[in-house]
Amino acid sequence: MDRDLLRQCLTYHGESLFNKLKCEQTENPDFQAVVSDLLFSKQPQYFCFPCSRSEEKSNPLVEQFIARKADILFSPAWKTLSACALSEPYAIMPPVELFMEVSYEERRSMMYRDLERGDIVVGRINNIREYGFFLTLLCMAGGLKRDIEDLELSALCHVREIPSSGSHDDPLSYYQIGDFIRAGVKDIDRYQEKITVSLHQASLPSSLKHIKLGVVTREELPIHYSRSVRAATDSSETYERILTSCHGYQNPSVVDYLLEKVGVSDTHPPSMMRGLQSKLFLEEDFASAIRKKQSAQWALKCVRAGVDHFKHGRHVDAMNEYNKALEIDSNNVEALVARGALYANKGSIMKAITDFELALESCPDHRNAKKYLCQTLVERGKQLEEQEKLVTAEGLYRKALSLDDSNPEAQEALHKITDTIQLLYFLKQT
């Protein structure tokens, strides 16, 4: 028998259950060993049974059942398997902002700030085109858990991101408007506020590979989303009421489960003493790492302010915000890309190229940095053509194509300048 499970039960039911256990399990050696251990424990409060509590919660039929089945109910196997076997090992709650007064604009901004590639979202198909289908996003279902249906966000799932069950099948033929779809985030354009998703398992990080993507039923929608919908339509569904009604809240092993999930030991808890931090805290929990993360978030806030100024034609204010962001975080990719775009817009091509190249050094796969650098290199190449620096211009066009080999403007420019150089070489030979 498990000592802790037995102790919890006795603490709840009191002396009447203890007496019934002694009668029913008198020949059970495991029970005798556990009881002896508890009786001689240095914590006698486990067997202090106030009469009022015992009478208030006493249920003879339940206690008789527990006493007769104690060898099964208090088996150590229950403690190790209960958390894993439960579909809800801990209370799964709706996002906390549901119970707070958070504005529409702030929630939308938070979503675009926090959403990352590899996150899982759930949406409903609202439109199907020949190149893919569009989803109205309902909630996030992996990593972050957030309900976003009221934000009216849309995401595109391109046909190439839809697995096909046969070599000649049209992948879109398996989907129809109204289907619920679970998908992985493929890309996010925070400036244009565009999201693309994928149904390929390869789009997920290794920690989420076990979650199947594709069509899901209404019953398979995330628990937190279903509870949010219910809370939004019923004002009596308070945070406390939802919490206490969750199956996971009633799990007797919930504390052990959560401690294990976050990597905290109940026998060797984390300490705030500096001398112990190197042993009990991860490197990312130190002040320097936290400060770096805070600086990145602060810089990103400046970038958003700069983008807003740029959209309204306030270019000087936008430049000030981008420069402020880079003072806070000199390697902030979003600030470099945004400032480079502003430089390009003002005609400062070389400064724009420098910013885009610095951004790609920190994040080689940044889509906008590649796209804008490719366009800017082509523009610089045209300037050099006007100055009759054809060889240098050719090199820039080739560099642009190395970033985006399908860019039609770079392809055309390279083709023309190659023909021009060959013609000039031919004329010199003759």
TORVEX-674974 format. One record per residue: residue in one letter; z, x, y of N, C-alpha, C in turn. Coordinates in pm, whole numbers, padded with zeros to 5 digits, always signed. Layout:
AZXYZXYZXY ...
//
This chain:
M+00000+00084-00121+00000+00000+00000+00000+00087+00125 D-00060+00033+00230-00065+00106+00356+00059+00075+00440 R+00132+00177+00475+00260+00161+00546+00242+00093+00682 D+00139+00134+00756+00119+00079+00890+00082-00070+00885 L-00006-00106+00789-00045-00247+00777+00075-00333+00742 L+00156-00286+00649+00275-00362+00610+00372-00375+00726 R+00390-00266+00801+00482-00268+00915+00436-00370+01021 Q+00306-00372+01050+00254-00467+01149+00282-00612+01106 C+00259-00638+00979+00278-00774+00929+00424-00815+00933 L+00513-00726+00894+00656-00757+00895+00708-00776+01037 T+00656-00697+01129+00697-00710+01270+00661-00848+01324 Y+00547-00901+01278+00501-01031+01327+00577-01146+01261 H+00587-01142+01127+00642-01257+01053+00794-01256+01041 G+00854-01139+01040+00999-01135+01040+01064-01129+00902 E+01193-01158+00901+01276-01138+00783+01239-01230+00667 S+01191-01352+00696+01159-01445+00588+01047-01390+00500 L+00947-01327+00561+00839-01266+00483+00893-01148+00403 F+00982-01069+00464+01040-00953+00396+01113-00996+00268 N+01187-01107+00277+01260-01157+00160+01165-01205+00051 K+01056-01273+00092+00958-01320-00006+00886-01203-00073 L+00857-01098+00004+00791-00980-00053+00880-00914-00158 K+01010-00907-00132+01102-00845-00228+01105-00923-00359 C+01086-01056-00350+01085-01138-00472+00954-01124-00550 E+00841-01130-00474+00711-01131-00539+00665-00993-00585 Q+00703-00889-00511+00652-00755-00539+00762-00662-00594 T+00863-00723-00654+00976-00642-00700+00937-00539-00807 E+00831-00568-00884+00790-00475-00989+00673-00386-00946 N+00633-00398-00821+00521-00318-00770+00574-00184-00718 P+00543-00073-00786+00598+00057-00743+00550+00099-00604 D+00427+00060-00569+00377+00095-00434+00461+00028-00327 F+00495-00100-00349+00576-00173-00253+00715-00111-00240 Q+00775-00079-00355+00909-00020-00352+00910+00112-00276 A+00802+00192-00296+00795+00322-00228+00780+00305-00077 V+00696+00210-00037+00671+00187+00106+00796+00131+00173 V+00861+00034+00107+00981-00027+00164+01092+00075+00179 S+01108+00159+00080+01211+00264+00087+01183+00356+00204 D+01056+00388+00223+01016+00476+00334+01049+00411+00467 L+01023+00281+00478+01048+00211+00603+01197+00193+00630 L+01273+00163+00523+01417+00141+00541+01489+00265+00589 F+01441+00383+00543+01506+00508+00583+01437+00574+00703 S+01346+00497+00766+01276+00551+00883+01373+00570+00998 K+01339+00661+01086+01420+00683+01205+01394+00577+01311 Q+01306+00481+01280+01273+00377+01377+01314+00242+01318 P+01443+00211+01314+01492+00089+01249+01447-00038+01320 Q+01389-00026+01441+01347-00146+01512+01239-00223+01438 Y+01170-00155+01341+01068-00226+01263+01130-00341+01184 F+01260-00328+01151+01324-00430+01072+01429-00508+01153 C+01410-00512+01278+01496-00593+01363+01424-00725+01386 F+01468-00833+01322+01397-00960+01324+01476-01063+01406 P+01444-01082+01533+01514-01184+01611+01493-01322+01550 C+01601-01401+01540+01592-01531+01474+01494-01623+01545 S+01499-01624+01678+01412-01716+01752+01265-01687+01726 R+01229-01557+01720+01089-01521+01696+01047-01560+01555 S+01135-01535+01459+01103-01566+01320+01083-01717+01302 E+01172-01798+01364+01161-01942+01350+01037-01996+01420 E+01007-01938+01533+00894-01986+01613+00762-01966+01541 K+00746-01854+01470+00618-01821+01408+00619-01840+01256 S+00729-01889+01203+00742-01901+01058+00645-02005+01003 N+00575-01966+00894+00486-02057+00822+00503-02025+00674 P+00584-02102+00603+00618-02069+00463+00498-02052+00372 L+00395-02137+00390+00278-02129+00302+00202-01997+00324 V+00186-01960+00452+00117-01834+00483+00197-01715+00430 E+00328-01719+00451+00412-01608+00406+00411-01596+00254 Q+00409-01711+00184+00405-01708+00038+00274-01648-00012 F+00164-01683+00058+00034-01626+00021+00032-01475+00042 I+00085-01431+00157+00089-01287+00186+00172-01214+00082 A+00285-01272+00048+00376-01207-00047+00311-01191-00184 R+00239-01294-00230+00177-01289-00362+00055-01196-00366 K-00019-01188-00253-00142-01107-00250-00122-00974-00177 A+00001-00932-00161+00030-00813-00081-00041-00689-00132 D-00052-00676-00267-00116-00557-00321-00262-00545-00278 I-00325-00662-00251-00465-00661-00204-00471-00652-00052 L-00389-00736+00014-00394-00743+00161-00356-00612+00228 F-00262-00537+00168-00216-00414+00231-00276-00290+00166 S-00388-00308+00099-00457-00193+00039-00508-00100+00149 P-00492+00031+00134-00541+00125+00236-00690+00111+00262 A-00766+00061+00165-00911+00047+00183-00945-00047+00298 W-00861-00148+00322-00889-00242+00429-00889-00173+00565 K-00797-00080+00579-00785-00014+00710-00906+00072+00741 T-00963+00136+00639-01077+00226+00662-01208+00151+00672 L-01214+00032+00607-01340-00039+00604-01350-00151+00706 S-01238-00198+00756-01242-00318+00839-01326-00301+00964 A-01310-00187+01034-01384-00168+01159-01533-00156+01134 C-01572-00087+01025-01714-00068+00996-01777-00197+00947 A-01697-00278+00869-01754-00399+00810-01771-00511+00912 L-01691-00509+01017-01699-00615+01116-01827-00604+01197 S-01890-00720+01223-02009-00720+01309-01972-00692+01454 E-01846-00720+01490-01796-00694+01625-01663-00622+01614 P-01662-00491+01594-01536-00418+01573-01449-00412+01698 Y-01507-00435+01815-01429-00441+01938-01489-00550+02026 A-01417-00594+02127-01463-00705+02210-01587-00664+02290 I-01696-00733+02267-01821-00708+02341-01827-00807+02456 M-01815-00755+02578-01803-00840+02696-01931-00842+02779 P-01953-00949+02855-02063-00948+02952-02039-00838+03055 P-02144-00788+03120-02126-00684+03223-02026-00729+03329 V-01946-00637+03376-01836-00672+03467-01887-00729+03598 E-02012-00693+03642-02061-00744+03770-02081-00896+03768 L-02087-00954+03646-02099-01099+03636-01977-01168+03696 F-01863-01101+03692-01739-01159+03740-01705-01108+03881 M-01799-01039+03943-01777-00984+04077-01884-01037+04172 E-01861-01021+04299-01960-01063+04400-02046-00943+04437 V-02148-00918+04355-02241-00808+04380-02374-00868+04423 S-02428-00823+04536-02549-00883+04592-02671-00856+04503 Y-02771-00940+04519-02896-00927+04444-02960-00790+04470 E-02966-00750+04596-03031-00622+04632-02956-00504+04571 E-02823-00509+04574-02745-00398+04521-02759-00388+04370 R-02759-00502+04301-02776-00501+04156-02914-00450+04117 R-03015-00489+04191-03152-00443+04164-03163-00292+04186 S-03101-00245+04295-03102-00102+04324-03028-00024+04215 M-02914-00077+04170-02836-00012+04064-02916-00003+03934 M-02993-00107+03905-03071-00109+03782-03177+00001+03784 Y-03252+00011+03894-03355+00115+03903-03293+00255+03910 R-03171+00264+03961-03104+00394+03967-03060+00439+03827 D-03007+00345+03748-02945+00380+03621-03039+00377+03502 L-03149+00301+03510-03240+00290+03397-03308+00424+03370 E-03312+00465+03244-03371+00592+03206-03467+00573+03089 R-03555+00672+03072-03644+00670+02956-03561+00670+02828 G-03604+00592+02731-03532+00585+02605-03430+00474+02598 D-03396+00414+02715-03307+00298+02712-03379+00181+02644 I-03302+00088+02592-03361-00028+02525-03343-00152+02612 V-03452-00229+02627-03448-00353+02704-03498-00467+02616 V-03457-00586+02652-03504-00707+02583-03568-00797+02688 G-03684-00851+02655-03755-00938+02748-03831-01047+02676 R-03889-01138+02756-03970-01248+02703-04113-01232+02752 I-04211-01242+02662-04352-01227+02699-04391-01342+02791 N-04445-01308+02911-04489-01410+03005-04639-01409+03029 N-04707-01302+02984-04852-01293+03007-04911-01192+02908 I-05024-01226+02851-05093-01136+02758-05233-01111+02810 R-05266-00983+02828-05400-00944+02873-05464-00856+02768 E-05591-00818+02790-05660-00738+02689-05604-00596+02679 Y-05534-00550+02782-05479-00415+02780-05329-00411+02745 G-05268-00525+02717-05126-00527+02682-05061-00658+02722 F-04929-00662+02717-04860-00784+02759-04747-00748+02857 F-04708-00849+02937-04603-00832+03036-04477-00906+02990 L-04363-00842+03016-04233-00900+02980-04155-00936+03105 T-04085-01048+03101-03979-01076+03197-03850-01023+03136 L-03791-00923+03197-03675-00857+03137-03551-00946+03145 L-03479-00954+03033-03358-01035+03025-03232-00951+03033 C-03231-00839+02961-03110-00757+02958-03143-00619+02903 M-03048-00528+02919-03056-00396+02858-02971-00399+02732 A-03021-00336+02626-02958-00354+02495-02929-00224+02422 G-02940-00111+02489-02909+00016+02426-02869+00115+02534 G-02768+00195+02508-02716+00281+02615-02640+00191+02711 L-02696+00164+02827-02636+00071+02921-02649-00072+02869 K-02551-00155+02901-02558-00297+02866-02545-00375+02995 R-02656-00432+03037-02658-00501+03166-02751-00622+03155 D-02713-00733+03217-02795-00854+03217-02873-00861+03347 I-03005-00871+03337-03091-00858+03456-03192-00971+03468 E-03171-01080+03396-03269-01189+03396-03291-01245+03535 D-03184-01260+03614-03198-01320+03747-03264-01226+03848 L-03284-01099+03812-03347-01004+03905-03500-01017+03905 E-03555-01097+03813-03700-01125+03807-03780-00996+03794 L-03739-00911+03702-03807-00784+03679-03911-00799+03569 S-04023-00729+03586-04131-00736+03488-04160-00596+03435 A-04204-00589+03310-04239-00461+03249-04368-00477+03170 L-04450-00372+03171-04577-00373+03098-04563-00297+02967 C-04611-00358+02859-04624-00289+02731-04773-00273+02703 H-04824-00151+02724-04968-00126+02707-05004-00136+02560 V-05129-00172+02533-05173-00192+02395-05155-00067+02310 R-05165+00052+02371-05148+00175+02294-05002+00199+02257 E-04910+00125+02319-04768+00137+02286-04723+00031+02186 I-04820-00040+02127-04790-00143+02028-04838-00096+01892 P-04750-00078+01795-04792-00035+01662-04885-00138+01597 S-04983-00089+01523-05077-00177+01453-05047-00173+01304 S-05054-00290+01240-05026-00296+01096-05150-00265+01013 G-05267-00257+01074-05390-00226+01001-05487-00151+01089 S-05578-00077+01027-05668+00008+01105-05765-00071+01191 H-05795-00198+01153-05892-00278+01228-05830-00399+01296 D-05698-00409+01290-05632-00525+01351-05615-00506+01501 D-05618-00618+01572-05585-00617+01715-05434-00630+01726 P-05364-00528+01776-05217-00533+01782-05165-00653+01860 L-05242-00699+01961-05195-00809+02045-05200-00943+01973 S-05275-00951+01863-05288-01079+01794-05158-01124+01729 Y-05063-01034+01715-04936-01066+01650-04832-01119+01749 Y-04867-01128+01877-04771-01168+01979-04822-01289+02055 Q-04729-01369+02104-04765-01486+02184-04664-01504+02296 I-04707-01579+02397-04621-01601+02514-04493-01673+02470 G-04381-01625+02518-04251-01681+02483-04174-01600+02381 D-04243-01505+02313-04174-01421+02215-04068-01335+02283 F-03954-01320+02215-03852-01224+02261-03886-01087+02204 I-03885-00985+02289-03925-00850+02249-03814-00751+02281 R-03781-00667+02183-03691-00554+02206-03777-00428+02214 A-03768-00353+02325-03858-00239+02348-03782-00122+02409 G-03839-00003+02394-03783+00117+02456-03853+00146+02588 V-03777+00194+02687-03835+00225+02818-03920+00351+02806 K-04046+00340+02842-04140+00452+02834-04145+00531+02965 D-04151+00457+03076-04162+00525+03205-04109+00433+03314 I-04060+00494+03423-04008+00420+03538-04066+00482+03665 D-04129+00401+03747-04174+00445+03879-04079+00381+03980 R-03982+00459+04025-03878+00404+04113-03931+00373+04252 Y-04041+00437+04292-04098+00411+04425-04175+00280+04425 Q-04261+00262+04324-04340+00140+04315-04266+00029+04241 E-04148+00062+04187-04067-00034+04110-04148-00092+03995 K-04201-00003+03913-04278-00043+03795-04214+00016+03670 I-04208-00065+03565-04149-00022+03438-04251-00043+03327 T-04268+00058+03243-04352+00043+03124-04264+00065+03002 V-04293-00010+02895-04212-00003+02774-04301+00024+02653 S-04236+00059+02543-04307+00092+02420-04237+00028+02301 L-04317-00004+02197-04262-00056+02073-04260+00050+01963 H-04298+00173+01997-04295+00282+01900-04152+00337+01889 Q-04104+00357+01769-03969+00410+01748-03954+00548+01810 A-04066+00622+01823-04060+00757+01879-04018+00757+02025 S-04024+00642+02091-03985+00635+02233-03833+00634+02250 L-03758+00622+02140-03612+00616+02147-03549+00752+02120 P-03435+00781+02181-03362+00903+02146-03305+00892+02006 S-03267+01004+01949-03219+01005+01810-03098+00915+01789 S-03014+00898+01891-02894+00817+01877-02925+00668+01865 L-03047+00627+01903-03083+00485+01899-03195+00456+01800 K-03232+00555+01718-03344+00539+01625-03321+00426+01525 H-03195+00392+01499-03165+00290+01399-03195+00149+01449 I-03219+00133+01580-03246+00001+01636-03395-00029+01625 K-03431-00137+01560-03571-00172+01537-03629-00239+01660 L-03748-00194+01699-03818-00251+01815-03917-00357+01769 G-03953-00448+01860-04051-00551+01830-03996-00690+01856 V-04053-00790+01790-04012-00928+01809-03873-00951+01750 V-03788-01022+01825-03656-01059+01776-03637-01209+01794 T-03551-01266+01714-03520-01409+01728-03414-01429+01835 R-03395-01553+01872-03291-01583+01972-03153-01543+01921 E-03132-01557+01788-03003-01521+01730-02979-01370+01735 E-03086-01291+01745-03073-01146+01748-03055-01091+01889 L-03057-01177+01990-03035-01130+02127-02895-01069+02136 P-02876-00969+02222-02745-00902+02231-02631-01000+02257 I-02517-00972+02197-02401-01060+02211-02359-01070+02357 H-02361-00958+02429-02316-00961+02569-02406-01051+02653 Y-02536-01057+02620-02628-01143+02695-02597-01290+02669 S-02578-01325+02541-02547-01464+02507-02418-01510+02576 R-02319-01422+02581-02193-01459+02645-02209-01468+02797 S-02298-01388+02852-02325-01395+02996-02390-01527+03032 V-02486-01570+02950-02554-01698+02976-02452-01812+02973 R-02362-01808+02874-02260-01913+02864-02165-01908+02983 A-02126-01789+03025-02033-01777+03138-02097-01821+03268 A-02230-01795+03282-02300-01833+03405-02311-01985+03421 T-02313-02056+03309-02328-02202+03314-02195-02276+03306 D-02089-02205+03274-01957-02268+03260-01855-02190+03342 S-01813-02248+03453-01721-02179+03544-01584-02156+03483 S-01550-02229+03376-01420-02210+03312-01415-02086+03224 E-01533-02025+03197-01539-01905+03113-01501-01783+03196 T-01372-01760+03211-01324-01645+03287-01329-01519+03200 Y-01310-01404+03264-01312-01277+03191-01205-01277+03081 E-01084-01321+03117-00974-01320+03020-01001-01415+02904 R-01058-01532+02934-01083-01630+02829-01189-01579+02732 I-01294-01518+02784-01399-01463+02697-01342-01349+02613 L-01261-01263+02676-01204-01149+02605-01119-01193+02486 T-01029-01287+02511-00938-01330+02404-01008-01409+02295 S-01127-01464+02324-01199-01540+02222-01291-01452+02137 C-01307-01325+02173-01393-01234+02096-01329-01200+01962 H-01411-01194+01858-01360-01155+01726-01306-01011+01730 G-01376-00925+01803-01334-00786+01810-01199-00767+01874 Y-01160-00860+01963-01030-00852+02029-00918-00872+01929 Q-00946-00948+01822-00845-00978+01721-00841-00872+01610 N-00932-00775+01611-00937-00674+01506-00812-00587+01512 P-00730-00584+01407-00606-00503+01412-00632-00353+01419 S-00753-00309+01384-00785-00166+01388-00867-00129+01511 V-00870-00218+01613-00957-00194+01728-00920-00066+01803 V-00790-00038+01814-00747+00083+01887-00795+00209+01814 D-00774+00211+01682-00819+00326+01603-00971+00343+01614 Y-01042+00231+01611-01188+00236+01618-01234+00294+01753 L-01176+00244+01862-01218+00289+01995-01179+00434+02019 L-01062+00476+01972-01022+00615+01987-01120+00708+01915 E-01161+00667+01795-01257+00748+01720-01393+00750+01788 K-01433+00635+01845-01565+00624+01909-01576+00715+02031 V-01468+00725+02110-01472+00810+02230-01423+00951+02203 G-01386+00980+02078-01347+01116+02042-01209+01157+02090 V-01119+01060+02102-00982+01089+02145-00889+01077+02025 S-00805+01177+02008-00708+01176+01898-00579+01114+01944 D-00523+01020+01861-00395+00959+01899-00277+01050+01868 T-00299+01156+01790-00192+01251+01761-00196+01372+01856 H-00317+01404+01907-00330+01515+02004-00409+01465+02124 P-00346+01382+02207-00419+01322+02320-00457+01425+02426 P-00560+01395+02507-00600+01487+02615-00486+01510+02713 S-00482+01626+02770-00376+01659+02865-00436+01689+03002 M-00361+01656+03107-00403+01688+03242-00355+01827+03285 M-00288+01900+03196-00242+02035+03228-00361+02130+03225 R-00379+02207+03330-00495+02295+03342-00506+02394+03227 G-00392+02441+03179-00395+02540+03072-00452+02486+02941 L-00455+02353+02926-00505+02292+02803-00645+02235+02816 Q-00699+02236+02937-00827+02171+02958-00940+02238+02880 S-00937+02369+02869-01046+02439+02802-01057+02402+02655 K-00949+02349+02598-00951+02312+02458-00980+02163+02438 L-00936+02082+02534-00942+01938+02512-01049+01866+02592 F-01119+01935+02682-01220+01869+02763-01356+01936+02745 L-01461+01854+02745-01596+01908+02737-01634+01972+02869 E-01734+02058+02864-01775+02131+02984-01819+02037+03096 E-01885+01923+03058-01933+01832+03161-01822+01754+03230 D-01697+01767+03179-01585+01699+03242-01513+01785+03346 F-01554+01910+03362-01492+01997+03462-01540+01961+03602 A-01462+02000+03700-01489+01962+03839-01627+02007+03885 S-01670+02127+03848-01800+02177+03894-01915+02091+03843 A-01905+02049+03715-02011+01966+03659-02010+01826+03721 I-01890+01772+03743-01879+01640+03805-01930+01644+03949 R-01897+01753+04020-01942+01767+04158-02095+01774+04165 K-02154+01843+04068-02301+01853+04064-02364+01717+04042 K-02304+01638+03954-02355+01504+03927-02340+01414+04049 Q-02227+01426+04118-02205+01346+04238-02305+01383+04348 S-02333+01513+04361-02430+01558+04461-02568+01502+04433 A-02605+01499+04304-02736+01445+04266-02746+01297+04302 Q-02637+01223+04279-02638+01080+04312-02642+01058+04463 W-02570+01140+04537-02569+01129+04683-02708+01162+04738 A-02769+01267+04684-02904+01305+04728-03004+01193+04700 L-02991+01130+04584-03082+01022+04548-03067+00903+04643 K-02945+00881+04690-02922+00774+04788-02996+00805+04918 C-02997+00932+04959-03071+00972+05079-03221+00954+05059 V-03269+00985+04938-03412+00969+04909-03452+00823+04923 R-03369+00732+04870-03401+00590+04881-03408+00546+05027 A-03315+00596+05107-03318+00563+05250-03445+00618+05314 G-03486+00740+05273-03609+00799+05326-03732+00719+05288 V-03737+00673+05164-03851+00591+05118-03860+00463+05199 D-03745+00403+05228-03743+00280+05308-03796+00308+05449 H-03754+00420+05509-03807+00458+05642-03958+00478+05635 F-04004+00545+05529-04147+00573+05516-04228+00444+05506 K-04179+00347+05429-04250+00220+05413-04265+00145+05545 H-04169+00167+05635-04173+00099+05765-04232+00187+05876 G-04293+00298+05836-04362+00383+05933-04275+00477+06012 R-04147+00487+05975-04055+00576+06049-04055+00714+05981 H-04161+00789+06002-04181+00913+05929-04079+01022+05965 V-04039+01028+06091-03941+01130+06132-03807+01104+06062 D-03765+00978+06063-03639+00942+05996-03648+00970+05846 A-03765+00940+05788-03784+00965+05644-03769+01114+05614 M-03833+01199+05698-03825+01344+05676-03681+01393+05688 N-03606+01338+05783-03465+01378+05799-03384+01344+05673 E-03409+01228+05616-03337+01188+05494-03373+01278+05377 Y-03502+01312+05363-03544+01399+05252-03482+01538+05267 N-03481+01590+05390-03421+01722+05414-03269+01719+05386 K-03205+01607+05423-03062+01594+05397-03036+01594+05246 A-03121+01523+05172-03106+01519+05026-03118+01658+04966 L-03210+01739+05016-03231+01873+04962-03123+01971+05008 E-03056+01941+05118-02940+02021+05158-02824+01996+05061 I-02811+01871+05016-02705+01835+04923-02735+01890+04784 D-02860+01873+04740-02903+01914+04606-03041+01977+04618 S-03044+02111+04626-03169+02182+04656-03276+02165+04549 N-03236+02127+04428-03333+02110+04319-03361+01963+04287 N-03327+01874+04378-03347+01732+04352-03496+01701+04345 V-03542+01664+04227-03685+01644+04203-03740+01529+04287 E-03666+01418+04291-03716+01300+04363-03732+01330+04512 A-03640+01409+04569-03649+01445+04710-03770+01534+04736 L-03794+01630+04646-03910+01720+04661-04041+01642+04654 V-04050+01550+04560-04173+01471+04545-04194+01383+04667 A-04089+01318+04712-04100+01228+04828-04137+01306+04954 R-04073+01422+04974-04105+01502+05093-04247+01556+05084 G-04289+01597+04963-04425+01645+04945-04527+01538+04977 A-04499+01414+04937-04590+01303+04966-04600+01280+05116 L-04486+01295+05186-04487+01277+05332-04565+01390+05399 Y-04545+01514+05351-04623+01626+05405-04772+01602+05387 A-04811+01558+05268-04953+01532+05240-05007+01424+05332 N-04926+01321+05355-04967+01211+05441-04988+01257+05584 K-04911+01358+05626-04922+01411+05763-05025+01523+05774 G-05085+01563+05661-05188+01667+05664-05137+01807+05641 S-05007+01822+05612-04952+01956+05583-04969+01984+05434 I-05094+02016+05396-05129+02025+05255-05053+02135+05183 M-05043+02253+05243-04978+02366+05176-04829+02340+05152 K-04762+02277+05249-04621+02244+05231-04605+02140+05121 A-04698+02045+05115-04693+01944+05010-04707+02007+04872 I-04804+02100+04859-04827+02167+04731-04702+02243+04687 T-04637+02312+04783-04515+02387+04751-04406+02296+04696 D-04385+02179+04761-04281+02087+04716-04313+02031+04577 F-04439+01995+04554-04477+01939+04423-04459+02044+04312 E-04495+02168+04342-04481+02273+04241-04335+02302+04211 L-04248+02298+04313-04105+02317+04290-04048+02204+04205 A-04096+02082+04230-04050+01968+04152-04089+01983+04005 L-04211+02032+03980-04257+02048+03843-04187+02164+03772 E-04139+02261+03847-04061+02369+03785-03931+02315+03726 S-03870+02217+03796-03745+02158+03747-03770+02050+03643 C-03881+01977+03659-03913+01867+03566-04063+01869+03537 P-04107+01949+03438-04251+01966+03411-04324+01836+03376 D-04254+01734+03331-04321+01611+03289-04311+01500+03393 H-04270+01533+03515-04255+01430+03619-04393+01374+03654 R-04414+01246+03626-04547+01187+03638-04599+01189+03781 N-04515+01144+03878-04561+01139+04017-04586+01279+04074 A-04503+01375+04035-04525+01512+04084-04661+01564+04037 K-04694+01541+03910-04825+01583+03858-04938+01511+03930 K-04922+01379+03944-05027+01298+04005-05053+01341+04150 Y-04945+01355+04229-04962+01391+04370-05012+01534+04387 L-04964+01626+04301-05010+01765+04311-05158+01773+04279 C-05203+01699+04179-05345+01698+04144-05428+01650+04263 Q-05388+01542+04325-05463+01488+04440-05463+01587+04557 T-05348+01651+04578-05335+01743+04692-05418+01870+04669 L-05423+01918+04547-05505+02036+04516-05652+02007+04541 V-05697+01888+04505-05837+01850+04530-05863+01847+04680 E-05768+01791+04756-05785+01784+04901-05789+01925+04963 R-05703+02014+04913-05704+02152+04963-05833+02223+04925 G-05883+02194+04804-06010+02253+04762-06125+02214+04854 K-06128+02091+04899-06233+02046+04992-06224+02119+05125 Q-06099+02144+05170-06081+02221+05294-06138+02362+05278 L-06112+02422+05162-06163+02557+05138-06315+02559+05125 E-06374+02454+05072-06521+02444+05065-06581+02447+05205 E-06516+02373+05296-06565+02373+05435-06557+02511+05497 Q-06460+02592+05451-06447+02730+05500-06531+02828+05419 E-06612+02772+05324-06702+02851+05238-06626+02945+05145 K-06504+02909+05110-06426+02985+05012-06440+02914+04878 L-06561+02926+04822-06597+02844+04706-06520+02883+04580 V-06502+03013+04557-06435+03058+04435-06289+03012+04433 T-06224+03023+04548-06084+02978+04556-06075+02828+04537 A-06170+02755+04597-06172+02609+04581-06195+02570+04435 E-06283+02643+04367-06309+02615+04226-06181+02632+04143 G-06104+02736+04175-05979+02759+04104-05881+02645+04123 L-05876+02587+04244-05785+02475+04269-05828+02351+04193 Y-05962+02329+04185-06010+02213+04109-05974+02228+03961 R-05988+02348+03910-05954+02369+03768-05804+02349+03744 K-05724+02393+03841-05579+02374+03830-05544+02225+03834 A-05617+02150+03920-05594+02006+03928-05626+01939+03795 L-05736+01981+03732-05774+01922+03604-05678+01961+03492 S-05612+02076+03505-05513+02114+03404-05392+02021+03409 L-05369+01959+03526-05261+01863+03541-05302+01724+03495 D-05428+01688+03523-05481+01557+03485-05630+01573+03456 D-05662+01594+03328-05801+01621+03291-05891+01499+03302 S-05834+01381+03332-05916+01260+03347-05936+01220+03492 N-05890+01303+03585-05903+01270+03728-06050+01278+03769 P-06112+01164+03804-06256+01164+03834-06293+01244+03958 E-06205+01243+04058-06234+01315+04182-06236+01465+04158 A-06141+01515+04077-06137+01658+04046-06255+01697+03958 Q-06292+01611+03863-06407+01639+03777-06536+01650+03857 E-06554+01555+03947-06676+01555+04029-06681+01676+04122 A-06565+01708+04183-06560+01822+04275-06589+01953+04202 L-06532+01969+04082-06556+02090+04004-06701+02100+03961 H-06759+01988+03920-06900+01989+03878-06991+02030+03993 K-06967+01973+04111-07052+02005+04227-07038+02151+04269 I-06911+02200+04273-06892+02336+04323-06944+02439+04222 T-06936+02405+04092-06991+02495+03990-07142+02506+04005 D-07207+02393+04028-07353+02394+04050-07388+02474+04175 T-07308+02457+04279-07335+02529+04406-07322+02679+04387 I-07214+02721+04318-07192+02864+04295-07305+02923+04211 Q-07347+02851+04107-07457+02899+04022-07587+02910+04100 L-07611+02811+04188-07733+02814+04271-07732+02933+04366 L-07617+02958+04430-07608+03071+04523-07626+03202+04449 Y-07569+03211+04330-07584+03333+04249-07731+03355+04211 F-07801+03246+04177-07942+03255+04141-08026+03301+04259 L-07993+03244+04379-08070+03282+04499-08048+03429+04534 K-07923+03478+04511-07898+03619+04541-07976+03709+04444 Q-07992+03667+04319-08062+03748+04220-08211+03754+04249 T-08261+03645+04310-08405+03643+04340-08431+03696+04479 
//
